[in-house]
Amino acid sequence: ESTAESACKNCAAGKYNNEAGSISIHECKECPIGTYGNEEALSSCKGCDTGKYNNEVGLGACKECRAGTYNSREGSSSNSSCKACLPGRRSISPVGGQSSSSSCISCELGKYNSDTGRISCFECPIGYYNDKVESNSSGACKYCPRGKNGRNKTTKVAGTASEREREESECAASP
């Protein structure tokens, strides 16, 4: 590093300067929305990664999309770029920053989700079952048939065909 370069001041994180020969630290520009500058002395800012966005200027990091959402676009400048998992689906992860619609998975048998942007599905109440995946309404939970009763909340089918299914099924033969 030459003496002249050591006398130059670095732009702070969140700022950049793409012009040689600047004479003042005030010539450093703030990183625009959709970008960030996580270190000093940048000549350009970096675009936000997928799963993130930045709606403010001059930041050193982008913000993560909240849990239950995803963003597959780089350089996003608004949290509206974060798309919510749809009803009948939930996020595969309880943490934010997901980058693909594949992070939203179907609600399992015995569960439903009527909301958007959830990280978990609701369980059918005891005494009910649901034999369909990706259910988006509590109406998908059906009464256990006559002669059967609800034993737990992880239903797979109405009735039973084997001892194992009886243990896993919500609707089991009444004792």
Salt bridges, closest charged atoms under 4 A:
GLU19 OE2 - LYS29 NZ 3.49
GLU39 OE1 - LYS46 NZ 3.32
GLU56 OE2 - LYS63 NZ 2.56
GLU108 OE2 - ARG90 NH2 2.99
ASP131 OD1 - LYS132 NZ 3.88
ASP131 OD1 - LYS142 NZ 3.15
GLU134 OE1 - ARG89 NH1 3.02
GLU163 OE2 - ARG166 NH1 2.27
GLU168 OE2 - ARG164 NH2 2.80
